[in-house]
Amino acid sequence: MVIFLLIILSIFVGCVLNICIAKFTNEKISLSEIRPWYFLSITAINAMGWLLVYNIYGLTTRCLTGLFVFSFMLIITAIDLEKHIIPNEAVIFFLIAGIIYHFVLQEISLGCRLIGLFTGLATPILMAIISRGGIGGGDIKLLGAMGFWVGFPGILCVFFVSSLAGGIISLILLVIGRKKQKDSIAFAPYLVLGFLLLLFFPSHFRSWY
């Protein structure tokens, strides 16, 4: 019964996510411009993600937090893949949610979270300077917000996994000719991947730090 209700709710929330994506990108919602495959993809991914989160946590406070995080990360991923932007409003909202999360559960000290925030902002800038590469300002701000959520040194794991995944996928796309060397890539999906892996499966990363 719980799973059935969860699926129904996840589908409803998936529909709302499509509206949120349009709002964050300042797009006017028109029935004639709705892409059914896109709408259904977002809804289906959200439903599958919710079932995974429920399977990990059961019906607990952490589960509710996980459901919110997964859905919001889906919004960020969808926007960056299509528009190559990460709205400041979305990052600020996510950071505020992280602050509320801290005072509700207090799993990590506030100092650790603040160091994670600073590290999340500073690390990609430093790496970009060293490698003479580039990383978007939105990605930097998002990584900072993620740093507050997972604290330090967890944010370093997020950055490492994200960079590794992004590098491998980019190399594959170059080899098969889908991308050119100078083409930019949407990095938020890889940040989201690293962040969700650490958030949902922290025990797999404990040996890293």
N, CA, C and O of each residue as an XYZ file, in Angstrom:
836
protein
N       0.826     -1.206      0.000
C       0.000      0.000      0.000
C       0.867      1.264      0.000
O       0.583      2.234     -0.703
N       1.932      1.224      0.810
C       2.823      2.383      0.901
C       3.490      2.641     -0.452
O       3.580      3.782     -0.904
N       3.955      1.566     -1.091
C       4.629      1.708     -2.377
C       3.666      2.249     -3.431
O       4.042      3.089     -4.248
N       2.430      1.769     -3.410
C       1.431      2.250     -4.367
C       1.194      3.751     -4.193
O       1.167      4.500     -5.169
N       1.023      4.178     -2.944
C       0.815      5.601     -2.665
C       2.047      6.424     -3.043
O       1.940      7.549     -3.530
N       3.222      5.831     -2.805
C       4.462      6.522     -3.145
C       4.572      6.739     -4.652
O       4.995      7.806     -5.095
N       4.198      5.743     -5.432
C       4.247      5.857     -6.887
C       3.284      6.931     -7.373
O       3.637      7.747     -8.225
N       2.059      6.932     -6.831
C       1.061      7.936     -7.219
C       1.566      9.346     -6.899
O       1.468     10.255     -7.723
N       2.111      9.511     -5.682
C       2.616     10.823     -5.270
C       3.817     11.238     -6.106
O       3.951     12.407     -6.468
N       4.690     10.284     -6.413
C       5.887     10.598     -7.203
C       5.511     11.048     -8.618
O       6.168     11.915     -9.193
N       4.464     10.462     -9.167
C       4.001     10.860    -10.503
C       3.447     12.281    -10.462
O       3.698     13.087    -11.359
N       2.684     12.575     -9.400
C       2.149     13.934     -9.250
C       3.284     14.944     -9.105
O       3.281     15.998     -9.741
N       4.255     14.603     -8.254
C       5.401     15.503     -8.051
C       6.194     15.644     -9.342
O       6.700     16.725     -9.645
N       6.307     14.553    -10.108
C       7.003     14.615    -11.393
C       6.360     15.622    -12.329
O       7.055     16.328    -13.060
N       5.036     15.691    -12.311
C       4.329     16.685    -13.125
C       4.653     18.099    -12.648
O       4.832     19.016    -13.450
N       4.724     18.255    -11.320
C       5.062     19.567    -10.745
C       6.489     19.958    -11.113
O       6.772     21.132    -11.352
N       7.393     18.970    -11.160
C       8.787     19.249    -11.506
C       8.888     19.874    -12.892
O       9.695     20.779    -13.106
N       8.079     19.400    -13.830
C       8.088     19.971    -15.171
C       7.723     21.451    -15.142
O       8.282     22.254    -15.889
N       6.787     21.798    -14.279
C       6.400     23.205    -14.128
C       7.539     24.001    -13.499
O       7.826     25.123    -13.918
N       8.191     23.413    -12.485
C       9.316     24.087    -11.825
C      10.452     24.346    -12.795
O      11.066     25.412    -12.767
N      10.736     23.378    -13.653
C      11.797     23.541    -14.650
C      11.497     24.724    -15.553
O      12.380     25.526    -15.856
N      10.239     24.829    -15.985
C       9.833     25.945    -16.845
C       9.929     27.270    -16.092
O      10.340     28.279    -16.666
N       9.559     27.277    -14.824
C       9.594     28.507    -14.034
C      11.022     28.980    -13.802
O      11.314     30.170    -13.925
N      11.918     28.046    -13.463
C      13.312     28.405    -13.197
C      13.996     28.946    -14.455
O      14.920     29.755    -14.360
N      13.550     28.508    -15.621
C      14.149     28.973    -16.878
C      13.331     30.085    -17.526
O      13.587     30.474    -18.666
N      12.343     30.591    -16.786
C      11.498     31.704    -17.254
C      10.801     31.407    -18.574
O      10.611     32.292    -19.408
N      10.424     30.139    -18.746
C       9.696     29.769    -19.955
C       8.197     29.812    -19.693
O       7.733     29.407    -18.627
N       7.450     30.300    -20.663
C       6.005     30.293    -20.549
C       5.482     28.911    -20.913
O       5.860     28.334    -21.933
N       4.619     28.401    -20.074
C       4.081     27.066    -20.288
C       2.906     27.137    -21.260
O       1.888     27.770    -20.978
N       3.059     26.491    -22.383
C       2.012     26.455    -23.404
C       1.712     24.997    -23.745
O       2.628     24.209    -23.980
N       0.445     24.645    -23.770
C       0.053     23.272    -24.063
C       0.543     22.821    -25.430
O       0.862     21.650    -25.635
N       0.597     23.776    -26.371
C       1.014     23.424    -27.730
C       2.505     23.127    -27.821
O       2.954     22.496    -28.779
N       3.290     23.583    -26.819
C       4.736     23.394    -26.849
C       5.218     22.285    -25.912
O       6.416     22.020    -25.817
N       4.277     21.642    -25.224
C       4.668     20.566    -24.313
C       5.164     19.366    -25.108
O       4.511     18.916    -26.049
N       6.338     18.848    -24.714
C       6.909     17.663    -25.360
C       6.563     16.449    -24.512
O       7.123     16.271    -23.431
N       5.646     15.614    -24.988
C       5.183     14.473    -24.172
C       6.309     13.574    -23.690
O       6.309     13.145    -22.535
N       7.294     13.276    -24.585
C       8.383     12.375    -24.200
C       9.222     12.974    -23.078
O       9.668     12.254    -22.185
N       9.440     14.291    -23.117
C      10.217     14.981    -22.088
C       9.451     14.982    -20.769
O      10.008     14.687    -19.711
N       8.185     15.313    -20.848
C       7.314     15.361    -19.676
C       7.256     13.993    -18.998
O       7.378     13.887    -17.778
N       7.070     12.948    -19.807
C       6.969     11.588    -19.264
C       8.311     11.095    -18.726
O       8.352     10.349    -17.748
N       9.404     11.509    -19.362
C      10.740     11.095    -18.908
C      11.028     11.636    -17.513
O      11.485     10.902    -16.637
N      10.759     12.922    -17.311
C      10.981     13.534    -16.000
C      10.131     12.847    -14.945
O      10.607     12.545    -13.851
N       8.875     12.603    -15.278
C       7.956     11.962    -14.336
C       8.396     10.541    -14.013
O       8.367     10.133    -12.852
N       8.803      9.788    -15.023
C       9.222      8.399    -14.814
C      10.512      8.310    -14.005
O      10.627      7.473    -13.110
N      11.480      9.168    -14.315
C      12.751      9.174    -13.580
C      12.510      9.522    -12.120
O      13.112      8.932    -11.223
N      11.620     10.491    -11.889
C      11.312     10.868    -10.506
C      10.680      9.705     -9.746
O      11.011      9.464     -8.586
N       9.772      8.987    -10.399
C       9.124      7.843     -9.755
C      10.138      6.747     -9.416
O      10.100      6.182     -8.323
N      11.036      6.449    -10.346
C      12.051      5.421    -10.100
C      13.008      5.849     -8.986
O      13.410      5.038     -8.153
N      13.366      7.140     -8.985
C      14.245      7.648     -7.941
C      13.608      7.567     -6.566
O      14.272      7.226     -5.587
N      12.328      7.876     -6.491
C      11.630      7.807     -5.208
C      11.572      6.386     -4.674
O      11.733      6.160     -3.475
N      11.343      5.429     -5.565
C      11.310      4.029     -5.140
C      12.676      3.593     -4.614
O      12.760      2.840     -3.644
N      13.746      4.067     -5.255
C      15.100      3.747     -4.803
C      15.355      4.329     -3.419
O      15.893      3.653     -2.542
N      14.966      5.587     -3.228
C      15.168      6.254     -1.942
C      14.381      5.536     -0.842
O      14.892      5.329      0.259
N      13.153      5.162     -1.143
C      12.335      4.440     -0.161
C      12.958      3.089      0.174
O      12.914      2.648      1.323
N      13.536      2.436     -0.824
C      14.184      1.145     -0.606
C      15.411      1.279      0.297
O      15.745      0.354      1.038
N      16.080      2.433      0.233
C      17.279      2.666      1.041
C      16.921      3.003      2.488
O      17.509      2.452      3.419
N      15.954      3.910      2.678
C      15.679      4.462      4.003
C      14.412      3.940      4.674
O      14.271      4.035      5.893
N      13.482      3.386      3.879
C      12.199      3.049      4.461
C      11.419      4.315      4.737
O      11.791      5.385      4.254
N      10.349      4.220      5.499
C       9.517      5.395      5.774
C      10.060      6.124      6.997
O       9.589      5.916      8.115
N      11.063      6.987      6.772
C      11.728      7.711      7.851
C      11.907      9.177      7.455
O      11.593      9.572      6.332
N      12.414      9.973      8.393
C      12.691     11.383      8.109
C      13.747     11.516      7.014
O      13.661     12.391      6.153
N      14.738     10.638      7.062
C      15.777     10.661      6.029
C      15.195     10.356      4.656
O      15.652     10.892      3.646
N      14.189      9.498      4.624
C      13.534      9.173      3.355
C      12.881     10.413      2.771
O      13.011     10.682      1.577
N      12.186     11.164      3.601
C      11.526     12.387      3.128
C      12.550     13.379      2.591
O      12.332     14.026      1.567
N      13.671     13.487      3.303
C      14.749     14.362      2.830
C      15.302     13.863      1.506
O      15.540     14.647      0.587
N      15.506     12.547      1.413
C      16.032     11.959      0.186
C      15.104     12.168     -0.998
O      15.572     12.413     -2.110
N      13.799     12.078     -0.783
C      12.830     12.297     -1.857
C      12.932     13.728     -2.383
O      12.926     13.967     -3.591
N      13.026     14.675     -1.445
C      13.165     16.082     -1.843
C      14.455     16.303     -2.619
O      14.453     16.935     -3.675
N      15.557     15.776     -2.088
C      16.858     15.993     -2.733
C      16.873     15.397     -4.139
O      17.341     16.039     -5.080
N      16.366     14.176     -4.286
C      16.380     13.545     -5.604
C      15.573     14.371     -6.602
O      16.037     14.629     -7.713
N      14.376     14.786     -6.215
C      13.527     15.554     -7.133
C      14.172     16.890     -7.500
O      14.119     17.317     -8.653
N      14.780     17.544     -6.511
C      15.380     18.848     -6.800
C      16.624     18.698     -7.662
O      16.875     19.529     -8.535
N      17.401     17.654     -7.431
C      18.563     17.394     -8.278
C      18.144     17.054     -9.710
O      18.869     17.337    -10.663
N      16.970     16.446     -9.844
C      16.442     16.152    -11.182
C      16.120     17.448    -11.919
O      16.342     17.551    -13.126
N      15.603     18.423    -11.205
C      15.330     19.743    -11.801
C      16.636     20.370    -12.296
O      16.723     20.822    -13.437
N      17.651     20.394    -11.424
C      18.948     20.977    -11.772
C      19.545     20.287    -12.999
O      20.037     20.947    -13.914
N      19.496     18.957    -13.008
C      20.070     18.181    -14.115
C      19.361     18.489    -15.423
O      20.007     18.715    -16.446
N      18.038     18.497    -15.393
C      17.256     18.739    -16.609
C      17.536     20.125    -17.179
O      17.672     20.282    -18.392
N      17.622     21.129    -16.311
C      17.864     22.498    -16.775
C      19.253     22.628    -17.384
O      19.418     23.240    -18.439
N      20.256     22.049    -16.717
C      21.625     22.193    -17.224
C      21.824     21.428    -18.527
O      22.538     21.894    -19.414
N      21.205     20.271    -18.650
C      21.334     19.497    -19.887
C      20.737     20.233    -21.076
O      21.265     20.167    -22.185
N      19.633     20.934    -20.841
C      18.951     21.582    -21.949
C      19.399     23.020    -22.177
O      19.536     23.461    -23.318
N      19.628     23.752    -21.081
C      19.924     25.182    -21.197
C      21.381     25.527    -20.912
O      21.820     26.640    -21.202
N      22.138     24.580    -20.345
C      23.526     24.835    -19.925
C      23.615     25.989    -18.935
O      24.545     26.794    -18.979
N      22.634     26.054    -18.044
C      22.657     27.043    -16.964
C      22.192     26.379    -15.672
O      21.494     25.366    -15.693
N      22.591     26.966    -14.557
C      22.079     26.550    -13.254
C      21.550     27.818    -12.589
O      22.348     28.644    -12.145
N      20.247     27.997    -12.507
C      19.675     29.241    -11.975
C      20.124     29.525    -10.548
O      20.146     28.631     -9.702
N      20.485     30.788    -10.288
C      20.904     31.177     -8.944
C      19.804     30.906     -7.925
O      20.080     30.500     -6.796
N      18.547     31.134     -8.333
C      17.428     30.932     -7.425
C      17.365     29.486     -6.948
O      17.062     29.217     -5.786
N      17.657     28.556     -7.864
C      17.620     27.134     -7.517
C      18.724     26.792     -6.518
O      18.495     26.040     -5.571
N      19.922     27.343     -6.728
C      21.048     27.069     -5.826
C      20.773     27.647     -4.440
O      21.038     26.996     -3.429
N      20.243     28.861     -4.393
C      19.935     29.507     -3.111
C      18.876     28.705     -2.353
O      18.988     28.487     -1.146
N      17.859     28.275     -3.076
C      16.797     27.473     -2.462
C      17.365     26.180     -1.885
O      16.998     25.768     -0.785
N      18.267     25.542     -2.638
C      18.866     24.288     -2.191
C      19.748     24.508     -0.959
O      19.776     23.670     -0.058
N      20.460     25.620     -0.920
C      21.298     25.939      0.232
C      20.443     26.187      1.473
O      20.770     25.713      2.561
N      19.351     26.929      1.308
C      18.435     27.184      2.429
C      17.848     25.872      2.945
O      17.715     25.668      4.151
N      17.499     24.986      2.007
C      16.982     23.669      2.401
C      18.033     22.901      3.191
O      17.697     22.186      4.135
N      19.307     23.042      2.813
C      20.392     22.385      3.535
C      20.535     22.927      4.949
O      20.816     22.173      5.880
N      20.343     24.234      5.111
C      20.414     24.845      6.450
C      19.292     24.303      7.333
O      19.513     23.979      8.499
N      18.088     24.206      6.768
C      16.958     23.650      7.519
C      17.239     22.195      7.882
O      16.976     21.756      9.001
N      17.777     21.459      6.917
C      18.115     20.046      7.134
C      19.103     19.904      8.287
O      18.982     18.985      9.098
N      20.076     20.805      8.364
C      21.084     20.744      9.431
C      20.439     20.890     10.802
O      20.756     20.127     11.714
N      19.545     21.850     10.962
C      18.953     22.093     12.270
C      17.904     21.055     12.642
O      17.533     20.939     13.810
N      17.422     20.297     11.656
C      16.454     19.231     11.952
C      17.169     17.967     12.421
O      16.776     17.374     13.426
N      18.223     17.542     11.699
C      18.894     16.282     12.010
C      20.244     16.458     12.711
O      20.609     15.651     13.565
N      20.983     17.511     12.351
C      22.289     17.802     12.962
C      23.213     16.582     12.952
O      23.801     16.231     13.975
N      23.333     15.943     11.792
C      24.221     14.786     11.651
C      25.681     15.202     11.585
O      26.567     14.458     12.006
N      25.930     16.401     11.053
C      27.283     16.935     10.909
C      27.333     18.287     11.611
O      26.341     19.015     11.630
N      28.478     18.622     12.185
C      28.602     19.907     12.864
C      28.482     21.056     11.863
O      28.786     20.902     10.680
N      28.034     22.205     12.356
C      27.882     23.370     11.498
C      29.226     23.802     10.929
O      29.312     24.225      9.776
N      30.272     23.696     11.739
C      31.608     24.054     11.265
C      32.039     23.197     10.091
O      32.613     23.696      9.123
N      31.762     21.901     10.181
C      32.110     20.974      9.104
C      31.345     21.326      7.833
O      31.890     21.247      6.732
N      30.100     21.710      7.987
C      29.290     22.088      6.822
C      29.810     23.385      6.190
O      29.858     23.510      4.967
N      30.197     24.343      7.028
C      30.693     25.612      6.500
C      32.027     25.414      5.769
O      32.277     26.045      4.742
N      32.877     24.537      6.303
C      34.131     24.219      5.606
C      33.822     23.535      4.280
O      34.487     23.782      3.274
N      32.803     22.669      4.286
C      32.381     22.018      3.050
C      31.885     23.017      2.034
O      32.163     22.888      0.842
N      31.150     24.014      2.496
C      30.658     25.083      1.618
C      31.814     25.838      0.987
O      31.838     26.045     -0.226
N      32.781     26.254      1.815
C      33.942     26.996      1.317
C      34.774     26.139      0.365
O      35.224     26.614     -0.677
N      34.974     24.872      0.733
C      35.768     23.973     -0.112
C      35.077     23.743     -1.453
O      35.725     23.699     -2.499
N      33.765     23.599     -1.410
C      33.006     23.409     -2.643
C      33.127     24.587     -3.585
O      33.118     24.420     -4.804
N      33.241     25.787     -3.019
C      33.400     26.983     -3.848
C      34.837     27.138     -4.346
O      35.069     27.528     -5.490
N      35.795     26.829     -3.474
C      37.206     27.095     -3.787
C      37.849     26.026     -4.663
O      38.657     26.353     -5.532
N      37.510     24.758     -4.453
C      38.186     23.662     -5.160
C      38.071     23.765     -6.680
O      39.095     23.692     -7.358
N      36.876     23.932     -7.247
C      36.795     24.008     -8.714
C      37.495     25.228     -9.293
O      38.013     25.182    -10.409
N      37.511     26.326     -8.530
C      38.211     27.529     -9.004
C      39.708     27.254     -9.069
O      40.369     27.594    -10.050
N      40.239     26.632     -8.007
C      41.663     26.307     -7.956
C      42.039     25.333     -9.074
O      43.071     25.497     -9.725
N      41.200     24.323     -9.292
C      41.469     23.337    -10.338
C      41.436     23.980    -11.726
O      42.230     23.634    -12.602
N      40.514     24.912    -11.911
C      40.414     25.601    -13.202
C      41.659     26.443    -13.464
O      42.136     26.520    -14.596
N      42.184     27.076    -12.407
C      43.396     27.894    -12.555
C      44.597     27.018    -12.885
O      45.397     27.348    -13.761
N      44.716     25.890    -12.170
C      45.856     24.992    -12.383
C      45.829     24.373    -13.777
O      46.852     24.299    -14.457
N      44.652     23.935    -14.186
C      44.537     23.245    -15.474
C      44.294     24.197    -16.638
O      44.259     23.785    -17.797
N      44.124     25.493    -16.308
C      43.807     26.506    -17.306
C      42.530     26.139    -18.091
O      42.365     26.468    -19.266
N      41.666     25.460    -17.389
C      40.380     25.095    -17.981
C      39.306     26.045    -17.503
O      39.597     27.118    -16.975
N      38.076     25.648    -17.687
C      36.980     26.508    -17.287
C      35.864     25.700    -16.667
O      35.602     24.569    -17.077
N      35.210     26.274    -15.689
C      34.043     25.662    -15.075
C      33.041     26.777    -14.837
O      33.403     27.873    -14.410
N      31.789     26.490    -15.115
C      30.777     27.523    -15.034
C      30.548     28.027    -13.624
O      30.715     27.294    -12.649
N      30.163     29.288    -13.532
C      29.873     29.876    -12.227
C      28.734     29.161    -11.523
O      28.743     29.021    -10.300
N      27.757     28.709    -12.288
C      26.644     27.973    -11.702
C      27.089     26.666    -11.085
O      26.604     26.275    -10.024
N      28.027     25.979    -11.758
C      28.563     24.726    -11.230
C      29.300     24.965     -9.908
O      29.184     24.176     -8.970
N      30.053     26.055     -9.848
C      30.805     26.382     -8.639
C      29.860     26.651     -7.473
O      30.072     26.159     -6.365
N      28.813     27.439     -7.733
C      27.850     27.754     -6.673
C      27.080     26.509     -6.234
O      26.795     26.331     -5.049
N      26.748     25.649     -7.199
C      26.049     24.413     -6.856
C      26.929     23.516     -6.000
O      26.456     22.924     -5.030
N      28.209     23.410     -6.353
C      29.134     22.581     -5.579
C      29.288     23.133     -4.167
O      29.440     22.375     -3.209
N      29.247     24.458     -4.045
C      29.308     25.066     -2.719
C      28.109     24.678     -1.869
O      28.254     24.330     -0.697
N      26.918     24.741     -2.469
C      25.697     24.349     -1.749
C      25.743     22.869     -1.375
O      25.334     22.482     -0.280
N      26.241     22.057     -2.287
C      26.398     20.627     -1.988
C      27.384     20.417     -0.842
O      27.217     19.516     -0.020
N      28.411     21.261     -0.803
C      29.398     21.176      0.261
C      28.787     21.390      1.628
O      29.195     20.762      2.604
N      27.797     22.286      1.699
C      27.117     22.500      2.976
C      26.319     21.262      3.366
O      26.252     20.904      4.541
N      25.720     20.616      2.384
C      24.918     19.423      2.661
C      25.767     18.264      3.174
O      25.407     17.623      4.162
N      26.887     17.991      2.515
C      27.676     16.797      2.869
C      28.871     17.115      3.755
O      29.487     16.202      4.304
N      29.212     18.393      3.905
C      30.309     18.778      4.774
C      31.676     18.449      4.180
O      31.803     18.071      3.016
N      32.698     18.609      5.032
C      34.081     18.303      4.644
C      34.543     17.092      5.436
O      34.274     17.015      6.635
N      35.233     16.138      4.807
C      35.781     16.135      3.438
C      34.863     15.490      2.393
O      35.301     15.188      1.283
N      33.594     15.281      2.748
C      32.684     14.646      1.815
C      32.593     15.342      0.465
O      32.449     14.695     -0.572
N      32.679     16.669      0.491
C      32.561     17.415     -0.765
C      33.715     17.114     -1.711
O      33.558     17.206     -2.929
N      34.878     16.755     -1.162
C      36.012     16.374     -2.018
C      35.704     15.071     -2.756
O      36.089     14.899     -3.913
N      35.010     14.162     -2.082
C      34.591     12.915     -2.738
C      33.620     13.210     -3.864
O      33.709     12.624     -4.943
N      32.687     14.126     -3.607
C      31.715     14.511     -4.636
C      32.439     15.072     -5.855
O      32.125     14.710     -6.989
N      33.405     15.952     -5.621
C      34.131     16.579     -6.724
C      34.956     15.547     -7.489
O      35.033     15.593     -8.717
N      35.572     14.621     -6.761
C      36.398     13.602     -7.414
C      35.539     12.687     -8.288
O      35.868     12.446     -9.450
N      34.441     12.179     -7.731
C      33.560     11.280     -8.485
C      32.973     12.000     -9.689
O      32.878     11.429    -10.775
N      32.579     13.257     -9.497
C      31.993     14.045    -10.583
C      32.995     14.266    -11.705
O      32.668     14.107    -12.881
N      34.208     14.633    -11.336
C      35.252     14.885    -12.327
C      35.614     13.610    -13.076
O      35.825     13.628    -14.288
N      35.683     12.503    -12.341
C      36.007     11.215    -12.964
C      34.923     10.802    -13.950
O      35.218     10.415    -15.081
N      33.664     10.887    -13.518
C      32.551     10.515    -14.387
C      32.474     11.431    -15.599
O      32.283     10.973    -16.726
N      32.625     12.744    -15.354
C      32.582     13.702    -16.454
C      33.698     13.475    -17.454
O      33.484     13.583    -18.661
N      34.903     13.157    -16.955
C      36.039     12.909    -17.843
C      35.841     11.673    -18.693
O      36.148     11.680    -19.885
N      35.327     10.605    -18.085
C      35.115      9.355    -18.820
C      34.050      9.530    -19.903
O      34.247      9.118    -21.046
N      32.931     10.139    -19.543
C      31.846     10.342    -20.519
C      32.294     11.269    -21.641
O      31.983     11.029    -22.808
N      33.020     12.321    -21.294
C      33.502     13.259    -22.314
C      34.451     12.566    -23.285
O      34.402     12.799    -24.493
N      35.313     11.711    -22.742
C      36.245     10.970    -23.595
C      35.498     10.040    -24.552
O      35.844      9.934    -25.728
N      34.480      9.375    -24.037
C      33.673      8.487    -24.882
C      32.986      9.276    -25.986
O      32.958      8.841    -27.137
N      32.429     10.439    -25.641
C      31.740     11.271    -26.633
C      32.712     11.778    -27.697
O      32.354     11.901    -28.869
N      33.949     12.072    -27.278
C      34.969     12.507    -28.245
C      35.328     11.369    -29.201
O      35.462     11.570    -30.408
N      35.478     10.183    -28.638
C      35.878      9.029    -29.460
C      34.813      8.689    -30.496
O      35.139      8.371    -31.640
N      33.551      8.756    -30.104
C      32.477      8.394    -31.038
C      32.034      9.569    -31.901
O      31.141      9.432    -32.738
N      32.666     10.731    -31.693
C      32.386     11.882    -32.538
C      31.166     12.689    -32.179
O      30.708     13.512    -32.971
N      30.629     12.463    -30.983
C      29.439     13.222    -30.573
C      29.805     14.597    -30.020
O      28.957     15.487    -29.959
N      31.056     14.772    -29.621
C      31.533     16.042    -29.097
C      32.879     16.379    -29.700
O      33.658     15.495    -30.057
N      33.144     17.689    -29.810
C      34.462     18.141    -30.216
C      35.226     18.609    -28.981
O      34.633     18.883    -27.937
N      36.547     18.696    -29.111
C      37.395     18.982    -27.960
C      37.062     20.319    -27.313
O      37.184     20.462    -26.097
N      36.645     21.296    -28.106
C      36.369     22.628    -27.574
C      34.925     22.799    -27.126
O      34.566     23.848    -26.590
N      34.094     21.785    -27.336
C      32.691     21.880    -26.938
C      32.568     21.863    -25.418
O      33.286     21.140    -24.727
N      31.652     22.668    -24.919
C      31.386     22.667    -23.483
C      30.430     21.528    -23.145
O      29.670     21.069    -23.998
N      30.474     21.084    -21.909
C      29.565     20.028    -21.474
C      28.769     20.520    -20.270
O      29.212     21.401    -19.534
N      27.603     19.946    -20.086
C      26.809     20.243    -18.895
C      27.409     19.442    -17.741
O      27.339     18.213    -17.735
N      27.994     20.131    -16.770
C      28.703     19.450    -15.693
C      27.809     19.128    -14.505
O      28.138     18.262    -13.694
N      26.670     19.828    -14.396
C      25.776     19.608    -13.250
C      25.333     18.157    -13.105
O      25.278     17.662    -11.979
N      25.009     17.440    -14.205
C      24.598     16.038    -14.035
C      25.649     15.184    -13.341
O      25.307     14.275    -12.585
N      26.937     15.469    -13.591
C      27.998     14.703    -12.948
C      28.144     15.099    -11.476
O      28.419     14.257    -10.621
N      27.958     16.392    -11.192
C      27.951     16.838     -9.796
C      26.811     16.172     -9.041
O      26.979     15.722     -7.907
N      25.662     16.115     -9.676
C      24.488     15.484     -9.062
C      24.753     14.010     -8.810
O      24.385     13.485     -7.758
N      25.388     13.335     -9.765
C      25.712     11.922     -9.604
C      26.605     11.695     -8.390
O      26.311     10.844     -7.550
N      27.695     12.454     -8.297
C      28.602     12.307     -7.165
C      27.932     12.633     -5.843
O      28.150     11.956     -4.838
N      27.114     13.678     -5.853
C      26.423     14.117     -4.635
C      25.426     13.068     -4.145
O      25.396     12.750     -2.956
N      24.615     12.532     -5.047
C      23.612     11.546     -4.656
C      24.258     10.241     -4.190
O      23.779      9.612     -3.246
N      25.342      9.836     -4.850
C      26.033      8.621     -4.436
C      26.555      8.749     -3.006
O      26.424      7.822     -2.207
N      27.145      9.900     -2.690
C      27.681     10.107     -1.343
C      26.563     10.239     -0.325
O      26.674      9.735      0.793
N      25.486     10.915     -0.706
C      24.387     11.153      0.223
C      23.636      9.862      0.549
O      23.274      9.623      1.701
N      23.404      9.028     -0.473
C      22.603      7.824     -0.281
C      23.422      6.600      0.112
O      22.898      5.683      0.745
N      24.700      6.577     -0.256
C      25.545      5.418      0.064
C      26.831      5.863      0.763
O      27.925      5.570      0.280
N      26.716      6.562      1.885
C      27.918      7.115      2.542
C      28.906      6.055      2.996
O      30.108      6.314      3.037
N      28.420      4.857      3.341
C      29.319      3.815      3.834
C      30.334      3.389      2.792
O      31.419      2.923      3.140
N      29.996      3.544      1.510
C      30.920      3.156      0.447
C      32.082      4.137      0.314
O      33.075      3.845     -0.352
N      31.952      5.310      0.954
C      32.992      6.337      0.810
C      33.756      6.554      2.123
O      34.702      7.340      2.162
N      33.352      5.862      3.195
C      33.992      6.082      4.480
C      35.479      5.797      4.450
O      36.252      6.466      5.136
N      35.891      4.809      3.663
C      37.310      4.452      3.607
C      38.133      5.507      2.881
O      39.363      5.474      2.922
N      37.444      6.462      2.200
C      38.150      7.518      1.471
C      38.656      8.604      2.405
O      39.602      9.317      2.070
N      38.038      8.738      3.569
C      38.451      9.812      4.482
C      38.227      9.430      5.933
O      38.520     10.220      6.831
